[in-house]
Structures are given as structure tokens and as C-alpha cells.
Amino acid sequence: MKFVRSLENMFEKYIEGFFNNKFSSGLQPVEIAKQLVRQMDDERTVGISQIYVPNSYVVYLNKADYERIGSYSQSICKELSLYLVEQAKLRKYTISGIPLVEIYQDDGIGKGKFRVVSSFSEPLPEENHVHDIEVDVSKISDTRIFDKVECDIIKKSYLVGVLKVLEGPDVGVKVDMGVNRINIGRRASNELPLTDMNTSRLQAYVVYEDNKHVIYDAKSLNGTYVNNHRIMCKRLEMGDHIKIGNTVILYEVN
């Protein structure tokens, strides 16, 4: 099958016989690529004229499997990213730029298992030509007209939160959160950029999962702490204090 063969070639470019030898847990590398494509399909958003798919994908492996590919992860992530671009084109999906694929370790994942999380790293573009489409409402049997109060409820159907810096060089800096990924660290392009030199360029990030905001450590040098406990990932709760470097950040829900 062309799909499988192309993936075999991809992995074998970096590790001789890598595809033919399973992970120590029995997991096949090709399963990761297949799941990424399934995740792209499952999380697609239908617009007026285009179908949008996430442009950020994170793969979580257990310790043994992560160490198996650790030194090759950047190269493999690059190939997986290009593969997603090809699959998006075949499916006529719209994806913002080159998708970012990252691989991290998660000690909570069992043997032979892995997890994929996807998100839109930036808002979807507005399709301004929506107003050019005329619809005869009288011909649509199940049409419902929403008043302003109902529309406000619909807009707030997802959890809205805020991260606010309480301690450190960036006291007072804050960012509102909805369903989009929030990157935290010294990188200027982060949604929550910090000047704390004891943080990494990408220290941690928050994604929206199952109507909750979940924070993940991004393999930072100094670690990410929530309520004084070092975490790899954690669902955030109202009032949680996130400590990275010399910075303390408060999580609140609006």
C-alpha cells in the first residue's frame, strides 16, 4: 500500500530498520502517522467555503518509546509535518502554514499506548464573503432565529479563562484564553511572552481539552509547577498557581 510504504521510507531515512523493528512496547511508528491524520479529520472545522484543520499536533509517548526515538524526534516531526500537508491537500483541507508536530514524554501513558492532541495555534480567518450568500429562510423547515441573549450563550459555550502574572519581572501581564493554544515563555511570538531569564523560550503551553484548560510542560530545563508540584500535564482549576522560573501565574475562569 502506497500510504504505508511512504511512511516506511520516511522513518527508515533516520533509523536503519526502524520501521521494521517495533518499539519495545510493540507500538509501530506508522501508527503515529495514521493517528495524526485521523486527528486532523476528526478536528476539522467547516467554514463557509473552506474546511479548516488544526495546525498544531502533539504526540505523547511513554518513557521507553520516547527514549527509542529521542535523538531523531526533530527529524521525524519534520517529516510528519510534511506528510500532514500532503494529506490535507488530498482532502482539500485548509491548514494555516506548515503544521507543527512535537513529540513529548508522558509517564502517565501505558505500555504500547500513545496520545495525540491537536489545536489551532491561531484564530481561523474570517470569511468576509459570507454576506454575499442569500438564503430564503422560509424554505428551511428547521430554521431557528436566536435573540441576542441566546447568541451570547452560544458564544460562551466553551470555557473562558485568563492567565495573569502575579510575581516576577512581568507582573500584571495577562492573556485571555478560549479554545486556542496559549504558548508561555521567553519567545516573543508566544501568546504569553515573558522576560524572566529563568524560563525557556517555550516553557509550557495551555490547550483546550474536554471543556478544560490543560497545561503541558514543553520539556523545559527548570520544569513547570502547579501549586508547588512539578507537572508534565495537568488540568487547570480556578485559582491554580503556575510557577516557572521566578514567575508565578494565576489561572482564573471568567
Contacts in CASP RR format, 6 or more apart in sequence:
PFRMAT RR
TARGET T0000
AUTHOR 0000-0000-0000
METHOD contacts of the structure
MODEL  1
MKFVRSLENMFEKYIEGFFNNKFSSGLQPVEIAKQLVRQMDDERTVGISQ
IYVPNSYVVYLNKADYERIGSYSQSICKELSLYLVEQAKLRKYTISGIPL
VEIYQDDGIGKGKFRVVSSFSEPLPEENHVHDIEVDVSKISDTRIFDKVE
CDIIKKSYLVGVLKVLEGPDVGVKVDMGVNRINIGRRASNELPLTDMNTS
RLQAYVVYEDNKHVIYDAKSLNGTYVNNHRIMCKRLEMGDHIKIGNTVIL
YEVN
4 30 0 8 1.000
6 83 0 8 1.000
7 19 0 8 1.000
7 29 0 8 1.000
7 30 0 8 1.000
7 33 0 8 1.000
7 83 0 8 1.000
8 19 0 8 1.000
8 20 0 8 1.000
8 30 0 8 1.000
10 33 0 8 1.000
10 76 0 8 1.000
10 79 0 8 1.000
10 80 0 8 1.000
10 83 0 8 1.000
11 18 0 8 1.000
11 19 0 8 1.000
11 29 0 8 1.000
11 30 0 8 1.000
11 76 0 8 1.000
11 79 0 8 1.000
12 18 0 8 1.000
12 19 0 8 1.000
13 75 0 8 1.000
13 79 0 8 1.000
14 72 0 8 1.000
14 75 0 8 1.000
14 76 0 8 1.000
15 69 0 8 1.000
15 72 0 8 1.000
18 29 0 8 1.000
18 69 0 8 1.000
18 72 0 8 1.000
19 28 0 8 1.000
19 29 0 8 1.000
19 30 0 8 1.000
22 28 0 8 1.000
23 29 0 8 1.000
23 64 0 8 1.000
23 65 0 8 1.000
23 68 0 8 1.000
23 112 0 8 1.000
24 64 0 8 1.000
24 65 0 8 1.000
24 68 0 8 1.000
25 62 0 8 1.000
25 64 0 8 1.000
25 65 0 8 1.000
25 110 0 8 1.000
25 111 0 8 1.000
25 112 0 8 1.000
25 113 0 8 1.000
26 112 0 8 1.000
27 61 0 8 1.000
27 65 0 8 1.000
27 112 0 8 1.000
27 113 0 8 1.000
27 114 0 8 1.000
29 69 0 8 1.000
29 76 0 8 1.000
31 114 0 8 1.000
32 59 0 8 1.000
32 80 0 8 1.000
32 114 0 8 1.000
32 116 0 8 1.000
33 80 0 8 1.000
33 83 0 8 1.000
35 114 0 8 1.000
35 116 0 8 1.000
36 57 0 8 1.000
36 59 0 8 1.000
36 80 0 8 1.000
36 83 0 8 1.000
36 84 0 8 1.000
36 101 0 8 1.000
36 116 0 8 1.000
37 84 0 8 1.000
37 87 0 8 1.000
39 54 0 8 1.000
39 57 0 8 1.000
39 116 0 8 1.000
39 118 0 8 1.000
40 53 0 8 1.000
40 54 0 8 1.000
40 57 0 8 1.000
40 84 0 8 1.000
40 87 0 8 1.000
40 88 0 8 1.000
40 93 0 8 1.000
40 118 0 8 1.000
41 53 0 8 1.000
41 91 0 8 1.000
43 53 0 8 1.000
43 54 0 8 1.000
43 118 0 8 1.000
44 51 0 8 1.000
44 52 0 8 1.000
44 53 0 8 1.000
44 93 0 8 1.000
45 51 0 8 1.000
45 52 0 8 1.000
45 53 0 8 1.000
45 120 0 8 1.000
45 124 0 8 1.000
46 52 0 8 1.000
47 124 0 8 1.000
47 127 0 8 1.000
48 127 0 8 1.000
48 129 0 8 1.000
48 130 0 8 1.000
48 133 0 8 1.000
49 127 0 8 1.000
49 129 0 8 1.000
50 94 0 8 1.000
50 127 0 8 1.000
51 91 0 8 1.000
51 92 0 8 1.000
51 93 0 8 1.000
51 94 0 8 1.000
52 93 0 8 1.000
52 94 0 8 1.000
52 95 0 8 1.000
52 96 0 8 1.000
52 120 0 8 1.000
52 124 0 8 1.000
53 88 0 8 1.000
53 93 0 8 1.000
53 94 0 8 1.000
53 95 0 8 1.000
54 95 0 8 1.000
54 99 0 8 1.000
54 118 0 8 1.000
54 119 0 8 1.000
54 120 0 8 1.000
55 95 0 8 1.000
55 96 0 8 1.000
55 97 0 8 1.000
55 98 0 8 1.000
55 99 0 8 1.000
55 100 0 8 1.000
55 120 0 8 1.000
55 121 0 8 1.000
55 122 0 8 1.000
56 99 0 8 1.000
56 100 0 8 1.000
56 118 0 8 1.000
56 119 0 8 1.000
56 120 0 8 1.000
56 121 0 8 1.000
56 181 0 8 1.000
57 80 0 8 1.000
57 84 0 8 1.000
57 99 0 8 1.000
57 100 0 8 1.000
57 101 0 8 1.000
57 102 0 8 1.000
57 116 0 8 1.000
57 117 0 8 1.000
57 118 0 8 1.000
58 101 0 8 1.000
58 102 0 8 1.000
58 103 0 8 1.000
58 104 0 8 1.000
58 116 0 8 1.000
58 117 0 8 1.000
58 118 0 8 1.000
58 207 0 8 1.000
58 216 0 8 1.000
59 101 0 8 1.000
59 102 0 8 1.000
59 103 0 8 1.000
59 104 0 8 1.000
59 114 0 8 1.000
59 115 0 8 1.000
59 116 0 8 1.000
60 103 0 8 1.000
60 104 0 8 1.000
60 105 0 8 1.000
60 106 0 8 1.000
60 109 0 8 1.000
60 114 0 8 1.000
60 115 0 8 1.000
60 116 0 8 1.000
60 117 0 8 1.000
61 69 0 8 1.000
61 103 0 8 1.000
61 104 0 8 1.000
61 105 0 8 1.000
61 106 0 8 1.000
61 109 0 8 1.000
61 114 0 8 1.000
62 105 0 8 1.000
62 106 0 8 1.000
62 107 0 8 1.000
62 108 0 8 1.000
62 109 0 8 1.000
62 110 0 8 1.000
62 111 0 8 1.000
62 112 0 8 1.000
62 113 0 8 1.000
62 114 0 8 1.000
63 105 0 8 1.000
63 107 0 8 1.000
64 111 0 8 1.000
65 112 0 8 1.000
65 114 0 8 1.000
66 73 0 8 1.000
66 103 0 8 1.000
66 104 0 8 1.000
66 105 0 8 1.000
67 105 0 8 1.000
69 76 0 8 1.000
69 103 0 8 1.000
70 103 0 8 1.000
73 103 0 8 1.000
76 103 0 8 1.000
77 101 0 8 1.000
77 102 0 8 1.000
77 103 0 8 1.000
78 101 0 8 1.000
80 101 0 8 1.000
81 98 0 8 1.000
81 99 0 8 1.000
81 100 0 8 1.000
81 101 0 8 1.000
82 98 0 8 1.000
84 95 0 8 1.000
84 99 0 8 1.000
84 101 0 8 1.000
85 95 0 8 1.000
85 98 0 8 1.000
85 99 0 8 1.000
88 94 0 8 1.000
88 95 0 8 1.000
88 99 0 8 1.000
96 120 0 8 1.000
96 121 0 8 1.000
96 122 0 8 1.000
96 124 0 8 1.000
96 125 0 8 1.000
100 121 0 8 1.000
102 218 0 8 1.000
104 216 0 8 1.000
104 218 0 8 1.000
104 219 0 8 1.000
104 232 0 8 1.000
105 219 0 8 1.000
105 232 0 8 1.000
106 115 0 8 1.000
106 232 0 8 1.000
106 233 0 8 1.000
107 232 0 8 1.000
108 232 0 8 1.000
109 115 0 8 1.000
117 207 0 8 1.000
117 209 0 8 1.000
119 179 0 8 1.000
119 180 0 8 1.000
119 181 0 8 1.000
119 207 0 8 1.000
119 208 0 8 1.000
120 179 0 8 1.000
120 180 0 8 1.000
120 181 0 8 1.000
121 180 0 8 1.000
121 181 0 8 1.000
121 183 0 8 1.000
122 180 0 8 1.000
123 180 0 8 1.000
137 143 0 8 1.000
146 154 0 8 1.000
158 178 0 8 1.000
158 179 0 8 1.000
158 208 0 8 1.000
158 211 0 8 1.000
159 178 0 8 1.000
159 208 0 8 1.000
159 211 0 8 1.000
159 212 0 8 1.000
159 213 0 8 1.000
159 253 0 8 1.000
160 176 0 8 1.000
160 177 0 8 1.000
160 178 0 8 1.000
160 253 0 8 1.000
160 254 0 8 1.000
161 176 0 8 1.000
161 177 0 8 1.000
161 178 0 8 1.000
161 213 0 8 1.000
161 251 0 8 1.000
161 252 0 8 1.000
161 253 0 8 1.000
161 254 0 8 1.000
162 174 0 8 1.000
162 175 0 8 1.000
162 176 0 8 1.000
162 177 0 8 1.000
162 251 0 8 1.000
162 252 0 8 1.000
162 253 0 8 1.000
162 254 0 8 1.000
163 174 0 8 1.000
163 175 0 8 1.000
163 177 0 8 1.000
163 182 0 8 1.000
163 184 0 8 1.000
163 192 0 8 1.000
163 206 0 8 1.000
163 242 0 8 1.000
163 249 0 8 1.000
163 250 0 8 1.000
163 251 0 8 1.000
164 172 0 8 1.000
164 173 0 8 1.000
164 174 0 8 1.000
164 249 0 8 1.000
164 250 0 8 1.000
164 252 0 8 1.000
165 171 0 8 1.000
165 172 0 8 1.000
165 173 0 8 1.000
165 174 0 8 1.000
165 194 0 8 1.000
165 247 0 8 1.000
165 248 0 8 1.000
165 249 0 8 1.000
165 250 0 8 1.000
166 172 0 8 1.000
166 241 0 8 1.000
166 248 0 8 1.000
166 249 0 8 1.000
166 250 0 8 1.000
167 246 0 8 1.000
167 247 0 8 1.000
167 248 0 8 1.000
168 196 0 8 1.000
168 246 0 8 1.000
168 247 0 8 1.000
168 248 0 8 1.000
169 194 0 8 1.000
169 195 0 8 1.000
169 196 0 8 1.000
169 246 0 8 1.000
169 247 0 8 1.000
170 194 0 8 1.000
170 195 0 8 1.000
170 196 0 8 1.000
170 247 0 8 1.000
173 192 0 8 1.000
173 193 0 8 1.000
173 194 0 8 1.000
175 182 0 8 1.000
175 191 0 8 1.000
175 192 0 8 1.000
176 254 0 8 1.000
177 206 0 8 1.000
177 208 0 8 1.000
177 213 0 8 1.000
178 208 0 8 1.000
178 213 0 8 1.000
179 208 0 8 1.000
180 191 0 8 1.000
180 208 0 8 1.000
181 191 0 8 1.000
181 205 0 8 1.000
181 206 0 8 1.000
181 207 0 8 1.000
181 208 0 8 1.000
182 191 0 8 1.000
182 192 0 8 1.000
182 205 0 8 1.000
182 206 0 8 1.000
182 207 0 8 1.000
183 189 0 8 1.000
183 190 0 8 1.000
183 191 0 8 1.000
183 192 0 8 1.000
183 202 0 8 1.000
183 205 0 8 1.000
184 190 0 8 1.000
184 191 0 8 1.000
184 192 0 8 1.000
184 194 0 8 1.000
184 199 0 8 1.000
184 202 0 8 1.000
184 203 0 8 1.000
184 204 0 8 1.000
184 205 0 8 1.000
184 206 0 8 1.000
184 244 0 8 1.000
184 249 0 8 1.000
185 192 0 8 1.000
185 193 0 8 1.000
185 194 0 8 1.000
185 196 0 8 1.000
185 199 0 8 1.000
185 200 0 8 1.000
185 201 0 8 1.000
185 202 0 8 1.000
185 203 0 8 1.000
185 204 0 8 1.000
185 244 0 8 1.000
186 193 0 8 1.000
186 194 0 8 1.000
186 195 0 8 1.000
186 196 0 8 1.000
186 197 0 8 1.000
186 199 0 8 1.000
186 200 0 8 1.000
186 201 0 8 1.000
186 203 0 8 1.000
187 193 0 8 1.000
187 201 0 8 1.000
187 202 0 8 1.000
190 202 0 8 1.000
192 249 0 8 1.000
194 203 0 8 1.000
194 244 0 8 1.000
194 247 0 8 1.000
196 244 0 8 1.000
196 245 0 8 1.000
196 246 0 8 1.000
196 247 0 8 1.000
198 222 0 8 1.000
198 244 0 8 1.000
198 245 0 8 1.000
198 246 0 8 1.000
198 247 0 8 1.000
199 220 0 8 1.000
199 222 0 8 1.000
199 244 0 8 1.000
199 245 0 8 1.000
199 247 0 8 1.000
200 218 0 8 1.000
200 220 0 8 1.000
200 221 0 8 1.000
200 222 0 8 1.000
202 218 0 8 1.000
202 220 0 8 1.000
203 217 0 8 1.000
203 218 0 8 1.000
203 220 0 8 1.000
203 223 0 8 1.000
203 224 0 8 1.000
203 244 0 8 1.000
203 245 0 8 1.000
204 215 0 8 1.000
204 216 0 8 1.000
204 217 0 8 1.000
204 218 0 8 1.000
204 220 0 8 1.000
204 224 0 8 1.000
204 242 0 8 1.000
204 244 0 8 1.000
205 215 0 8 1.000
205 216 0 8 1.000
205 218 0 8 1.000
206 213 0 8 1.000
206 214 0 8 1.000
206 215 0 8 1.000
206 216 0 8 1.000
206 236 0 8 1.000
207 213 0 8 1.000
207 214 0 8 1.000
207 216 0 8 1.000
208 214 0 8 1.000
209 235 0 8 1.000
212 235 0 8 1.000
212 236 0 8 1.000
213 235 0 8 1.000
213 236 0 8 1.000
213 251 0 8 1.000
214 233 0 8 1.000
214 234 0 8 1.000
214 235 0 8 1.000
214 236 0 8 1.000
215 224 0 8 1.000
215 226 0 8 1.000
215 231 0 8 1.000
215 233 0 8 1.000
215 234 0 8 1.000
215 236 0 8 1.000
215 242 0 8 1.000
216 232 0 8 1.000
216 233 0 8 1.000
217 223 0 8 1.000
217 224 0 8 1.000
217 231 0 8 1.000
217 232 0 8 1.000
217 233 0 8 1.000
220 244 0 8 1.000
222 244 0 8 1.000
222 245 0 8 1.000
223 230 0 8 1.000
223 244 0 8 1.000
223 245 0 8 1.000
224 230 0 8 1.000
224 231 0 8 1.000
224 242 0 8 1.000
224 243 0 8 1.000
224 244 0 8 1.000
225 231 0 8 1.000
225 242 0 8 1.000
225 243 0 8 1.000
225 244 0 8 1.000
226 234 0 8 1.000
226 236 0 8 1.000
226 240 0 8 1.000
226 241 0 8 1.000
226 242 0 8 1.000
226 243 0 8 1.000
227 240 0 8 1.000
227 241 0 8 1.000
228 241 0 8 1.000
228 243 0 8 1.000
236 242 0 8 1.000
236 251 0 8 1.000
237 251 0 8 1.000
238 251 0 8 1.000
238 252 0 8 1.000
238 253 0 8 1.000
239 250 0 8 1.000
239 251 0 8 1.000
239 252 0 8 1.000
240 250 0 8 1.000
240 251 0 8 1.000
241 248 0 8 1.000
241 249 0 8 1.000
241 250 0 8 1.000
241 251 0 8 1.000
242 248 0 8 1.000
242 249 0 8 1.000
242 250 0 8 1.000
242 251 0 8 1.000
243 249 0 8 1.000
END
